[in-house]
Each structure stands twice: as structure tokens, then as C-alpha cells.
Amino acid sequence: MATTIEPWLREILRCPNCLSELADGTTAEGTPELVCTNTANTACGLAYRIEDGVPVLLIDEARKPR
């Protein structure tokens, strides 16, 4: 199931935890998510789910990196 986020919105979205860019990703179940691209020593790496085409950018609900 591909969920499309409008290109103008996709361009301005940032991780609410560290303000890094977000990349498209998928969960192990194949659902879409946005993943923080922070790769510094203090990497964030949080993954945010997308529900009905709307990213849920809540830090408390983000999936932690593995």
C-alpha cells in the first residue's frame, strides 16, 4: 500500500526531535513511514508512521532505531 505525501509537504518535513531530514521507509510489515536521516554520533534515527497519507510526527509515538 503506497501512501503519497504531497511533494511540497514532503520537502519541508523535518524530524521533530533533531530537525534532520526525513527519508521514506517501510516497517517490517510493509507499511509506510518516515525515518530520520541523522547519522551523527548522537543519531536520532526515529521512525514516524504514516496514517492515511498523514505523517504522525509525535516523538512519543515514534519507533526507536534498532
Distance bins in CASP14 RR format, pairs under 12 A and 6 or more apart:
PFRMAT RR
TARGET T0000
AUTHOR 0000-0000-0000
RMODE 2
METHOD distances of the structure
MODEL  1
1 26 0 0 0 0 1 0 0 0 0 0 0
1 27 0 0 0 0 0 1 0 0 0 0 0
1 29 0 0 0 0 0 1 0 0 0 0 0
1 30 1 0 0 1 0 0 0 0 0 0 0
1 31 1 0 0 1 0 0 0 0 0 0 0
1 32 1 0 0 1 0 0 0 0 0 0 0
1 50 0 0 0 0 0 1 0 0 0 0 0
1 51 0 0 0 0 0 1 0 0 0 0 0
1 52 0 0 0 0 0 1 0 0 0 0 0
1 53 0 0 0 0 0 1 0 0 0 0 0
2 24 0 0 0 0 1 0 0 0 0 0 0
2 25 0 0 0 0 0 1 0 0 0 0 0
2 26 0 0 0 0 1 0 0 0 0 0 0
2 30 0 0 0 0 0 1 0 0 0 0 0
2 31 0 0 0 0 0 1 0 0 0 0 0
2 32 1 0 0 1 0 0 0 0 0 0 0
2 50 0 0 0 0 0 1 0 0 0 0 0
2 53 0 0 0 0 1 0 0 0 0 0 0
3 10 0 0 0 0 0 1 0 0 0 0 0
3 24 0 0 0 0 1 0 0 0 0 0 0
3 25 0 0 0 0 0 1 0 0 0 0 0
3 26 0 0 0 0 0 1 0 0 0 0 0
3 30 0 0 0 0 0 1 0 0 0 0 0
3 31 0 0 0 0 1 0 0 0 0 0 0
3 32 1 0 1 0 0 0 0 0 0 0 0
3 33 0 0 0 0 1 0 0 0 0 0 0
3 34 0 0 0 0 0 1 0 0 0 0 0
3 49 0 0 0 0 0 1 0 0 0 0 0
3 50 1 0 1 0 0 0 0 0 0 0 0
3 51 0 0 0 0 1 0 0 0 0 0 0
3 52 1 0 0 1 0 0 0 0 0 0 0
3 53 1 0 1 0 0 0 0 0 0 0 0
3 54 0 0 0 0 1 0 0 0 0 0 0
3 55 0 0 0 0 1 0 0 0 0 0 0
3 56 0 0 0 0 0 1 0 0 0 0 0
4 10 0 0 0 0 1 0 0 0 0 0 0
4 24 0 0 0 0 0 1 0 0 0 0 0
4 32 0 0 0 0 1 0 0 0 0 0 0
4 50 0 0 0 0 1 0 0 0 0 0 0
4 52 0 0 0 0 0 1 0 0 0 0 0
4 53 1 0 0 1 0 0 0 0 0 0 0
4 54 0 0 0 0 0 1 0 0 0 0 0
4 55 0 0 0 0 0 1 0 0 0 0 0
5 11 0 0 0 0 1 0 0 0 0 0 0
5 12 0 0 0 0 0 1 0 0 0 0 0
5 13 1 0 0 1 0 0 0 0 0 0 0
5 22 0 0 0 0 1 0 0 0 0 0 0
5 24 0 0 0 0 1 0 0 0 0 0 0
5 25 0 0 0 0 0 1 0 0 0 0 0
5 32 0 0 0 0 1 0 0 0 0 0 0
5 33 0 0 0 0 0 1 0 0 0 0 0
5 34 0 0 0 0 1 0 0 0 0 0 0
5 48 0 0 0 0 0 1 0 0 0 0 0
5 50 1 0 0 1 0 0 0 0 0 0 0
5 51 0 0 0 0 0 1 0 0 0 0 0
5 52 0 0 0 0 0 1 0 0 0 0 0
5 53 1 0 0 1 0 0 0 0 0 0 0
5 54 0 0 0 0 1 0 0 0 0 0 0
5 55 1 0 0 1 0 0 0 0 0 0 0
5 57 0 0 0 0 0 1 0 0 0 0 0
6 12 0 0 0 0 0 1 0 0 0 0 0
6 13 0 0 0 0 0 1 0 0 0 0 0
6 53 0 0 0 0 1 0 0 0 0 0 0
6 54 0 0 0 0 0 1 0 0 0 0 0
6 55 0 0 0 0 0 1 0 0 0 0 0
7 13 0 0 0 0 0 1 0 0 0 0 0
9 22 0 0 0 0 0 1 0 0 0 0 0
9 34 0 0 0 0 0 1 0 0 0 0 0
9 50 0 0 0 0 0 1 0 0 0 0 0
9 53 0 0 0 0 1 0 0 0 0 0 0
9 54 0 0 0 0 1 0 0 0 0 0 0
9 55 0 0 0 0 1 0 0 0 0 0 0
9 57 0 0 0 0 0 1 0 0 0 0 0
10 21 0 0 0 0 0 1 0 0 0 0 0
10 22 0 0 0 0 1 0 0 0 0 0 0
10 23 0 0 0 0 0 1 0 0 0 0 0
10 24 0 0 0 0 1 0 0 0 0 0 0
10 32 0 0 0 0 0 1 0 0 0 0 0
10 34 0 0 0 0 1 0 0 0 0 0 0
10 50 0 0 0 0 0 1 0 0 0 0 0
10 53 0 0 0 0 0 1 0 0 0 0 0
10 55 0 0 0 0 1 0 0 0 0 0 0
11 21 0 0 0 0 1 0 0 0 0 0 0
11 22 0 0 0 0 0 1 0 0 0 0 0
12 19 0 0 0 0 0 1 0 0 0 0 0
12 21 0 0 0 0 0 1 0 0 0 0 0
12 22 0 0 0 0 0 1 0 0 0 0 0
12 55 0 0 0 0 0 1 0 0 0 0 0
12 57 0 0 0 0 0 1 0 0 0 0 0
13 19 0 0 0 0 0 1 0 0 0 0 0
13 20 0 0 0 0 0 1 0 0 0 0 0
13 21 1 0 0 1 0 0 0 0 0 0 0
13 22 1 0 1 0 0 0 0 0 0 0 0
13 23 0 0 0 0 0 1 0 0 0 0 0
13 24 0 0 0 0 0 1 0 0 0 0 0
13 34 1 0 0 1 0 0 0 0 0 0 0
13 35 0 0 0 0 0 1 0 0 0 0 0
13 36 0 0 0 0 0 1 0 0 0 0 0
13 37 0 0 0 0 0 1 0 0 0 0 0
13 48 0 0 0 0 1 0 0 0 0 0 0
13 50 0 0 0 0 0 1 0 0 0 0 0
13 54 0 0 0 0 0 1 0 0 0 0 0
13 55 1 0 0 1 0 0 0 0 0 0 0
13 56 0 0 0 0 0 1 0 0 0 0 0
13 57 1 0 0 1 0 0 0 0 0 0 0
14 20 1 0 0 1 0 0 0 0 0 0 0
14 21 1 0 0 1 0 0 0 0 0 0 0
14 22 1 0 0 1 0 0 0 0 0 0 0
14 23 0 0 0 0 0 1 0 0 0 0 0
14 34 0 0 0 0 1 0 0 0 0 0 0
14 36 0 0 0 0 1 0 0 0 0 0 0
14 37 0 0 0 0 1 0 0 0 0 0 0
14 38 0 0 0 0 0 1 0 0 0 0 0
14 44 0 0 0 0 0 1 0 0 0 0 0
14 46 0 0 0 0 0 1 0 0 0 0 0
14 48 0 0 0 0 0 1 0 0 0 0 0
14 55 0 0 0 0 0 1 0 0 0 0 0
14 57 0 0 0 0 1 0 0 0 0 0 0
15 21 1 0 0 1 0 0 0 0 0 0 0
15 22 1 0 1 0 0 0 0 0 0 0 0
15 23 0 0 0 0 0 1 0 0 0 0 0
15 34 0 0 0 0 1 0 0 0 0 0 0
15 35 0 0 0 0 1 0 0 0 0 0 0
15 36 1 0 1 0 0 0 0 0 0 0 0
15 37 1 0 0 1 0 0 0 0 0 0 0
15 38 1 0 0 1 0 0 0 0 0 0 0
15 43 0 0 0 0 0 1 0 0 0 0 0
15 44 1 0 1 0 0 0 0 0 0 0 0
15 45 1 0 0 1 0 0 0 0 0 0 0
15 46 1 0 0 1 0 0 0 0 0 0 0
15 47 0 0 0 0 1 0 0 0 0 0 0
15 48 1 0 0 1 0 0 0 0 0 0 0
15 55 0 0 0 0 0 1 0 0 0 0 0
15 57 1 0 0 1 0 0 0 0 0 0 0
15 58 0 0 0 0 0 1 0 0 0 0 0
15 59 0 0 0 0 1 0 0 0 0 0 0
15 62 0 0 0 0 1 0 0 0 0 0 0
15 65 0 0 0 0 0 1 0 0 0 0 0
16 22 0 0 0 0 1 0 0 0 0 0 0
16 34 0 0 0 0 0 1 0 0 0 0 0
16 36 0 0 0 0 1 0 0 0 0 0 0
16 44 0 0 0 0 1 0 0 0 0 0 0
16 46 0 0 0 0 1 0 0 0 0 0 0
16 48 0 0 0 0 1 0 0 0 0 0 0
16 55 0 0 0 0 0 1 0 0 0 0 0
16 56 0 0 0 0 0 1 0 0 0 0 0
16 57 1 0 1 0 0 0 0 0 0 0 0
16 58 1 0 0 1 0 0 0 0 0 0 0
16 59 1 0 1 0 0 0 0 0 0 0 0
16 60 0 0 0 0 0 1 0 0 0 0 0
16 61 0 0 0 0 0 1 0 0 0 0 0
16 62 0 0 0 0 1 0 0 0 0 0 0
17 35 0 0 0 0 0 1 0 0 0 0 0
17 36 1 0 0 1 0 0 0 0 0 0 0
17 38 0 0 0 0 1 0 0 0 0 0 0
17 42 0 0 0 0 0 1 0 0 0 0 0
17 43 0 0 0 0 0 1 0 0 0 0 0
17 44 1 0 1 0 0 0 0 0 0 0 0
17 45 0 0 0 0 1 0 0 0 0 0 0
17 46 1 0 1 0 0 0 0 0 0 0 0
17 47 0 0 0 0 0 1 0 0 0 0 0
17 48 0 0 0 0 1 0 0 0 0 0 0
17 57 0 0 0 0 1 0 0 0 0 0 0
17 58 0 0 0 0 0 1 0 0 0 0 0
17 59 1 0 1 0 0 0 0 0 0 0 0
17 60 0 0 0 0 0 1 0 0 0 0 0
17 61 0 0 0 0 0 1 0 0 0 0 0
17 62 1 0 0 1 0 0 0 0 0 0 0
17 64 0 0 0 0 0 1 0 0 0 0 0
17 65 0 0 0 0 0 1 0 0 0 0 0
18 36 1 0 0 1 0 0 0 0 0 0 0
18 37 0 0 0 0 1 0 0 0 0 0 0
18 38 1 0 1 0 0 0 0 0 0 0 0
18 39 0 0 0 0 0 1 0 0 0 0 0
18 40 0 0 0 0 1 0 0 0 0 0 0
18 42 1 0 0 1 0 0 0 0 0 0 0
18 43 0 0 0 0 1 0 0 0 0 0 0
18 44 1 0 1 0 0 0 0 0 0 0 0
18 45 0 0 0 0 1 0 0 0 0 0 0
18 46 0 0 0 0 1 0 0 0 0 0 0
18 59 0 0 0 0 1 0 0 0 0 0 0
18 62 0 0 0 0 0 1 0 0 0 0 0
19 36 0 0 0 0 1 0 0 0 0 0 0
19 37 0 0 0 0 0 1 0 0 0 0 0
19 38 0 0 0 0 1 0 0 0 0 0 0
19 40 0 0 0 0 0 1 0 0 0 0 0
19 44 0 0 0 0 1 0 0 0 0 0 0
19 46 0 0 0 0 0 1 0 0 0 0 0
19 57 0 0 0 0 0 1 0 0 0 0 0
19 59 0 0 0 0 0 1 0 0 0 0 0
20 34 0 0 0 0 0 1 0 0 0 0 0
20 35 0 0 0 0 1 0 0 0 0 0 0
20 36 1 0 1 0 0 0 0 0 0 0 0
20 37 1 0 1 0 0 0 0 0 0 0 0
20 38 1 1 0 0 0 0 0 0 0 0 0
20 39 0 0 0 0 1 0 0 0 0 0 0
20 40 0 0 0 0 1 0 0 0 0 0 0
20 42 0 0 0 0 0 1 0 0 0 0 0
20 43 0 0 0 0 1 0 0 0 0 0 0
20 44 1 0 0 1 0 0 0 0 0 0 0
20 45 0 0 0 0 1 0 0 0 0 0 0
20 46 0 0 0 0 1 0 0 0 0 0 0
21 34 0 0 0 0 1 0 0 0 0 0 0
21 35 0 0 0 0 1 0 0 0 0 0 0
21 36 1 0 0 1 0 0 0 0 0 0 0
21 37 1 0 1 0 0 0 0 0 0 0 0
21 38 0 0 0 0 1 0 0 0 0 0 0
21 39 0 0 0 0 0 1 0 0 0 0 0
21 44 0 0 0 0 0 1 0 0 0 0 0
21 45 0 0 0 0 0 1 0 0 0 0 0
22 32 0 0 0 0 0 1 0 0 0 0 0
22 33 0 0 0 0 1 0 0 0 0 0 0
22 34 1 0 1 0 0 0 0 0 0 0 0
22 35 1 0 0 1 0 0 0 0 0 0 0
22 36 1 0 0 1 0 0 0 0 0 0 0
22 37 1 0 0 1 0 0 0 0 0 0 0
22 38 0 0 0 0 1 0 0 0 0 0 0
22 44 0 0 0 0 0 1 0 0 0 0 0
22 45 0 0 0 0 1 0 0 0 0 0 0
22 46 0 0 0 0 1 0 0 0 0 0 0
22 47 0 0 0 0 1 0 0 0 0 0 0
22 48 1 0 0 1 0 0 0 0 0 0 0
22 49 0 0 0 0 0 1 0 0 0 0 0
22 50 0 0 0 0 0 1 0 0 0 0 0
22 55 1 0 0 1 0 0 0 0 0 0 0
22 57 0 0 0 0 1 0 0 0 0 0 0
22 62 0 0 0 0 0 1 0 0 0 0 0
23 32 0 0 0 0 0 1 0 0 0 0 0
23 33 0 0 0 0 1 0 0 0 0 0 0
23 34 1 0 0 1 0 0 0 0 0 0 0
23 35 1 0 1 0 0 0 0 0 0 0 0
23 36 1 0 0 1 0 0 0 0 0 0 0
23 37 1 0 1 0 0 0 0 0 0 0 0
23 38 0 0 0 0 0 1 0 0 0 0 0
23 39 0 0 0 0 0 1 0 0 0 0 0
23 45 0 0 0 0 1 0 0 0 0 0 0
23 46 0 0 0 0 0 1 0 0 0 0 0
23 47 0 0 0 0 1 0 0 0 0 0 0
23 48 0 0 0 0 0 1 0 0 0 0 0
24 30 0 0 0 0 0 1 0 0 0 0 0
24 31 0 0 0 0 0 1 0 0 0 0 0
24 32 1 0 0 1 0 0 0 0 0 0 0
24 33 0 0 0 0 1 0 0 0 0 0 0
24 34 1 0 0 1 0 0 0 0 0 0 0
24 35 1 0 0 1 0 0 0 0 0 0 0
24 37 0 0 0 0 0 1 0 0 0 0 0
24 47 0 0 0 0 0 1 0 0 0 0 0
24 48 0 0 0 0 0 1 0 0 0 0 0
24 50 0 0 0 0 1 0 0 0 0 0 0
24 55 0 0 0 0 0 1 0 0 0 0 0
25 31 0 0 0 0 1 0 0 0 0 0 0
25 32 1 0 0 1 0 0 0 0 0 0 0
25 33 1 0 1 0 0 0 0 0 0 0 0
25 34 1 0 0 1 0 0 0 0 0 0 0
25 35 1 0 1 0 0 0 0 0 0 0 0
25 36 0 0 0 0 0 1 0 0 0 0 0
25 37 0 0 0 0 0 1 0 0 0 0 0
25 45 0 0 0 0 0 1 0 0 0 0 0
25 47 1 0 0 1 0 0 0 0 0 0 0
25 48 0 0 0 0 0 1 0 0 0 0 0
25 49 0 0 0 0 0 1 0 0 0 0 0
25 50 0 0 0 0 1 0 0 0 0 0 0
25 55 0 0 0 0 0 1 0 0 0 0 0
25 63 0 0 0 0 0 1 0 0 0 0 0
26 32 1 0 1 0 0 0 0 0 0 0 0
26 33 1 0 0 1 0 0 0 0 0 0 0
26 34 0 0 0 0 0 1 0 0 0 0 0
26 35 0 0 0 0 1 0 0 0 0 0 0
26 47 0 0 0 0 1 0 0 0 0 0 0
26 49 0 0 0 0 0 1 0 0 0 0 0
26 50 0 0 0 0 1 0 0 0 0 0 0
26 63 0 0 0 0 0 1 0 0 0 0 0
27 33 1 0 1 0 0 0 0 0 0 0 0
27 34 0 0 0 0 0 1 0 0 0 0 0
27 35 0 0 0 0 0 1 0 0 0 0 0
27 47 1 0 0 1 0 0 0 0 0 0 0
27 48 0 0 0 0 0 1 0 0 0 0 0
27 49 1 0 0 1 0 0 0 0 0 0 0
27 50 0 0 0 0 1 0 0 0 0 0 0
27 62 0 0 0 0 0 1 0 0 0 0 0
27 63 1 0 0 1 0 0 0 0 0 0 0
27 66 0 0 0 0 0 1 0 0 0 0 0
28 47 0 0 0 0 0 1 0 0 0 0 0
28 63 0 0 0 0 0 1 0 0 0 0 0
28 66 0 0 0 0 1 0 0 0 0 0 0
29 49 0 0 0 0 0 1 0 0 0 0 0
29 63 0 0 0 0 0 1 0 0 0 0 0
30 49 0 0 0 0 0 1 0 0 0 0 0
30 50 0 0 0 0 0 1 0 0 0 0 0
31 47 0 0 0 0 0 1 0 0 0 0 0
31 48 0 0 0 0 0 1 0 0 0 0 0
31 49 1 0 0 1 0 0 0 0 0 0 0
31 50 1 0 0 1 0 0 0 0 0 0 0
31 51 0 0 0 0 1 0 0 0 0 0 0
31 52 0 0 0 0 0 1 0 0 0 0 0
31 53 0 0 0 0 0 1 0 0 0 0 0
31 56 0 0 0 0 0 1 0 0 0 0 0
31 63 0 0 0 0 0 1 0 0 0 0 0
32 47 0 0 0 0 0 1 0 0 0 0 0
32 48 0 0 0 0 0 1 0 0 0 0 0
32 49 1 0 0 1 0 0 0 0 0 0 0
32 50 1 0 1 0 0 0 0 0 0 0 0
32 51 0 0 0 0 1 0 0 0 0 0 0
32 52 0 0 0 0 0 1 0 0 0 0 0
32 53 1 0 0 1 0 0 0 0 0 0 0
32 54 0 0 0 0 0 1 0 0 0 0 0
32 55 0 0 0 0 1 0 0 0 0 0 0
32 56 0 0 0 0 0 1 0 0 0 0 0
33 45 0 0 0 0 0 1 0 0 0 0 0
33 46 0 0 0 0 1 0 0 0 0 0 0
33 47 1 0 1 0 0 0 0 0 0 0 0
33 48 1 0 0 1 0 0 0 0 0 0 0
33 49 1 0 1 0 0 0 0 0 0 0 0
33 50 1 0 1 0 0 0 0 0 0 0 0
33 51 0 0 0 0 0 1 0 0 0 0 0
33 53 0 0 0 0 0 1 0 0 0 0 0
33 55 0 0 0 0 1 0 0 0 0 0 0
33 56 0 0 0 0 1 0 0 0 0 0 0
33 57 0 0 0 0 0 1 0 0 0 0 0
33 61 0 0 0 0 0 1 0 0 0 0 0
33 62 0 0 0 0 1 0 0 0 0 0 0
33 63 1 0 0 1 0 0 0 0 0 0 0
34 45 0 0 0 0 0 1 0 0 0 0 0
34 46 0 0 0 0 1 0 0 0 0 0 0
34 47 1 0 0 1 0 0 0 0 0 0 0
34 48 1 0 1 0 0 0 0 0 0 0 0
34 49 0 0 0 0 1 0 0 0 0 0 0
34 50 1 0 0 1 0 0 0 0 0 0 0
34 51 0 0 0 0 0 1 0 0 0 0 0
34 53 0 0 0 0 0 1 0 0 0 0 0
34 54 0 0 0 0 0 1 0 0 0 0 0
34 55 1 0 1 0 0 0 0 0 0 0 0
34 56 0 0 0 0 1 0 0 0 0 0 0
34 57 1 0 0 1 0 0 0 0 0 0 0
34 62 0 0 0 0 1 0 0 0 0 0 0
34 63 0 0 0 0 0 1 0 0 0 0 0
35 43 0 0 0 0 0 1 0 0 0 0 0
35 44 0 0 0 0 1 0 0 0 0 0 0
35 45 1 0 0 1 0 0 0 0 0 0 0
35 46 1 0 0 1 0 0 0 0 0 0 0
35 47 1 0 1 0 0 0 0 0 0 0 0
35 48 1 0 0 1 0 0 0 0 0 0 0
35 49 0 0 0 0 0 1 0 0 0 0 0
35 50 0 0 0 0 0 1 0 0 0 0 0
35 55 0 0 0 0 0 1 0 0 0 0 0
35 62 0 0 0 0 1 0 0 0 0 0 0
35 63 0 0 0 0 1 0 0 0 0 0 0
35 64 0 0 0 0 0 1 0 0 0 0 0
35 65 0 0 0 0 1 0 0 0 0 0 0
35 66 0 0 0 0 0 1 0 0 0 0 0
36 42 0 0 0 0 0 1 0 0 0 0 0
36 43 0 0 0 0 1 0 0 0 0 0 0
36 44 1 0 1 0 0 0 0 0 0 0 0
36 45 1 1 0 0 0 0 0 0 0 0 0
36 46 1 0 1 0 0 0 0 0 0 0 0
36 47 1 0 0 1 0 0 0 0 0 0 0
36 48 0 0 0 0 1 0 0 0 0 0 0
36 55 0 0 0 0 0 1 0 0 0 0 0
36 57 0 0 0 0 0 1 0 0 0 0 0
36 59 0 0 0 0 0 1 0 0 0 0 0
36 62 0 0 0 0 1 0 0 0 0 0 0
36 63 0 0 0 0 0 1 0 0 0 0 0
36 64 0 0 0 0 0 1 0 0 0 0 0
36 65 0 0 0 0 1 0 0 0 0 0 0
37 43 0 0 0 0 1 0 0 0 0 0 0
37 44 0 0 0 0 1 0 0 0 0 0 0
37 45 1 0 0 1 0 0 0 0 0 0 0
37 46 0 0 0 0 0 1 0 0 0 0 0
37 47 0 0 0 0 0 1 0 0 0 0 0
37 65 0 0 0 0 0 1 0 0 0 0 0
38 44 1 0 1 0 0 0 0 0 0 0 0
38 45 1 0 1 0 0 0 0 0 0 0 0
38 46 0 0 0 0 1 0 0 0 0 0 0
38 47 0 0 0 0 0 1 0 0 0 0 0
38 65 0 0 0 0 1 0 0 0 0 0 0
39 45 0 0 0 0 1 0 0 0 0 0 0
39 65 0 0 0 0 0 1 0 0 0 0 0
43 64 0 0 0 0 0 1 0 0 0 0 0
43 65 1 0 0 1 0 0 0 0 0 0 0
43 66 0 0 0 0 0 1 0 0 0 0 0
44 59 0 0 0 0 1 0 0 0 0 0 0
44 62 0 0 0 0 1 0 0 0 0 0 0
44 63 0 0 0 0 0 1 0 0 0 0 0
44 64 0 0 0 0 1 0 0 0 0 0 0
44 65 1 0 0 1 0 0 0 0 0 0 0
45 59 0 0 0 0 0 1 0 0 0 0 0
45 62 0 0 0 0 1 0 0 0 0 0 0
45 63 0 0 0 0 1 0 0 0 0 0 0
45 64 0 0 0 0 1 0 0 0 0 0 0
45 65 1 0 1 0 0 0 0 0 0 0 0
45 66 0 0 0 0 1 0 0 0 0 0 0
46 55 0 0 0 0 0 1 0 0 0 0 0
46 56 0 0 0 0 0 1 0 0 0 0 0
46 57 0 0 0 0 1 0 0 0 0 0 0
46 58 0 0 0 0 0 1 0 0 0 0 0
46 59 1 0 0 1 0 0 0 0 0 0 0
46 60 0 0 0 0 0 1 0 0 0 0 0
46 61 0 0 0 0 1 0 0 0 0 0 0
46 62 1 1 0 0 0 0 0 0 0 0 0
46 63 1 0 0 1 0 0 0 0 0 0 0
46 64 1 0 0 1 0 0 0 0 0 0 0
46 65 1 0 0 1 0 0 0 0 0 0 0
46 66 0 0 0 0 0 1 0 0 0 0 0
47 55 0 0 0 0 0 1 0 0 0 0 0
47 56 0 0 0 0 0 1 0 0 0 0 0
47 57 0 0 0 0 0 1 0 0 0 0 0
47 58 0 0 0 0 0 1 0 0 0 0 0
47 59 0 0 0 0 0 1 0 0 0 0 0
47 61 0 0 0 0 0 1 0 0 0 0 0
47 62 1 0 0 1 0 0 0 0 0 0 0
47 63 1 0 1 0 0 0 0 0 0 0 0
47 64 0 0 0 0 1 0 0 0 0 0 0
47 65 1 0 0 1 0 0 0 0 0 0 0
47 66 0 0 0 0 1 0 0 0 0 0 0
48 54 0 0 0 0 0 1 0 0 0 0 0
48 55 1 0 1 0 0 0 0 0 0 0 0
48 56 1 0 1 0 0 0 0 0 0 0 0
48 57 1 0 1 0 0 0 0 0 0 0 0
48 58 1 0 0 1 0 0 0 0 0 0 0
48 59 0 0 0 0 1 0 0 0 0 0 0
48 60 0 0 0 0 0 1 0 0 0 0 0
48 61 1 0 0 1 0 0 0 0 0 0 0
48 62 1 0 1 0 0 0 0 0 0 0 0
48 63 1 0 0 1 0 0 0 0 0 0 0
48 64 0 0 0 0 0 1 0 0 0 0 0
49 55 1 0 0 1 0 0 0 0 0 0 0
49 56 1 0 1 0 0 0 0 0 0 0 0
49 57 0 0 0 0 1 0 0 0 0 0 0
49 58 0 0 0 0 1 0 0 0 0 0 0
49 61 1 0 0 1 0 0 0 0 0 0 0
49 62 0 0 0 0 1 0 0 0 0 0 0
49 63 1 0 0 1 0 0 0 0 0 0 0
50 56 1 0 0 1 0 0 0 0 0 0 0
50 57 0 0 0 0 1 0 0 0 0 0 0
50 62 0 0 0 0 0 1 0 0 0 0 0
50 63 0 0 0 0 0 1 0 0 0 0 0
51 57 0 0 0 0 0 1 0 0 0 0 0
51 58 0 0 0 0 0 1 0 0 0 0 0
51 61 0 0 0 0 0 1 0 0 0 0 0
55 61 0 0 0 0 0 1 0 0 0 0 0
55 62 0 0 0 0 0 1 0 0 0 0 0
56 62 0 0 0 0 1 0 0 0 0 0 0
56 63 0 0 0 0 0 1 0 0 0 0 0
END
